[in-house]
């Protein structure tokens, strides 16, 4: 019942708000916006500039997001499968305290780095109007695939293969 209510609210939000911000969304071929965000697993930060020349998969998530929780194990598995080919996956905890993001990392035993976007500025640059958001960036720093909403493992795998 809760999931149906959340889906209904998301549909209403999309019908009312998305048309107003749809022009601001990123598209394939756009340059990926720069970011430098603190690492949730302790110490340092991760910047897009430090990942230049690598295929990058950004996954914007939050601990309260049911699809984000559902997708986390598959994302970890796909990262393990492709990291030997240079894939970098970065989870971006959107507008939560670092404690919430760290709990999500521990709960799902994430195998890829996760960063915190507590103030939501990176999410704003990437058009985060809902969660999850999947952004696949090629080695030249251009967006290959941009997807708002849940993706199944096969869809994620196909998007990863496009940037490898």
N, C-alpha and C positions, 0 to 999 in steps of 0.2 A: 504494500500500500504506500509506504514512504517513497519507494522508487517511482511509483506512478505519479505521486504528487510532485516530486522533484522534476520529473520529465515534463509534466504539465506546466509547471512554473518556467522551466527552461524554454518551452515552446512559446509561451506568452512573451517572455523576455525577448526571444529572437524575433518575434513578429513586431514588437514595438520598438526595440532598440537597435537591432542589427541593421535595418535599412539605413539608419542615420549614420552608422559608423562603418558600414560595409566598404565605403570608398577608401577608408584608412587602412583596411586589412592588407597584409603583405601578400604578394603573389609570386609564382614561380618566375625566376629571373631577376627578382629584386635583390639588391645587396642586403645581407643580413645586418641588422643594427648591432653596433658595438655594445658590449656589456662587460662589467668587471664586478663579480658578486662573491661574497664570502662563502667559503666552503663549509658545509654543514657537518662534515665528518671531522672537523678540527683543523685549525691553522690555515692561513693563506686564503687565496681567492682564485677564481677561475675567470679568465677573460677570453673573449672571442678572438682577440688579437693573438693570444698565445696558442690558439688552435689553427691558425692560418695554414693552409696547405693540407689539412686533414678533413676527411668527411665527418660531419658533425650532426648528431641527432639531439635536438633539444626537446625535452618533454616537460612542459609546464604542468604542475600538479598541486594538489593541496590534500591534507590528511582527511578532510571531510568529504572529499569527492569520491563517490562510489566507483565510477568508471576508472578513476586514477588508481584506486586500490586494486581493482580487478586486473588492470593492465601491468602493474609493476612486476609480477613474476615473469611474464612473457618478455618484457623489455630487458630484464636481467639476463634471461636465457639468450636472447638475440645479441646482446652485447658480448656475452661469452663466445658466441658463435663467430662473430665478425671482428672482434678486437684485434686479432692476429693480422687482419687485412687493413688495419689502420683506423677503424671506426672509433670515434669518440662519442660517448653518450653522456649528456649532462642533464640531470634532473633539476628543474627549477621550482622550488617550493614558493608558491605565489601568495604573497600577503599574509603570511603567518609568522608567528614568533619562531626563532631558531629552535626552540625546544620542540615545537610541534613537528617541524621538518625533520629534526633528528630522530624523533620517535617513529616517524614514517620510514625513515631509512633503516632503523633497527628492526621494526616490525616486519619489513619485507626483505631484510638482509640484502639490500641493494648492492650489486657488484660494481656499479658505476658511480662516479662522483655526483654529489648533489649540492646545490648552492641555494642560498636563501635570497629571495627578492621581497624582503619585508615591506618596503615602501611601495612596491608595485611599479617602479619606473621601468624596469626591463620588460615587464609584462605589458605595460602601456606601449612601449616601442614595438613590441611584437604583436600588438592587437589582441591582447588577452581579454576578451569580453566574456569568456566562459572557460570552463576547464573540462577535460584536459585539452591541451593544444600540443600538436606534434609538428615540429619544424625540422626538415631535413636540409642541410646546407652542404653544397658540394665543395670540392677542394679549392675553388676560386672564391669562396665566400658568398656565393649566390644561393638563394633559396631554390631548392629543387621541388620540394613538396611542402605545402602548408595545409594543415588539417585541424579544424576546430571540431572537437568531439571525439568520442571513443573510436579506436581502431582495433580490429582483430589482429592477431599475430601474423597472419598471412599478408595483410595490408601493410603492416609495419615492415615485414621482411622485404616485400617488393619495393617499398620506398627506400629502404637501406641499400638494396642492390643498385638502385639508380645512382647513388652517390659514391659508391665504392670505386 
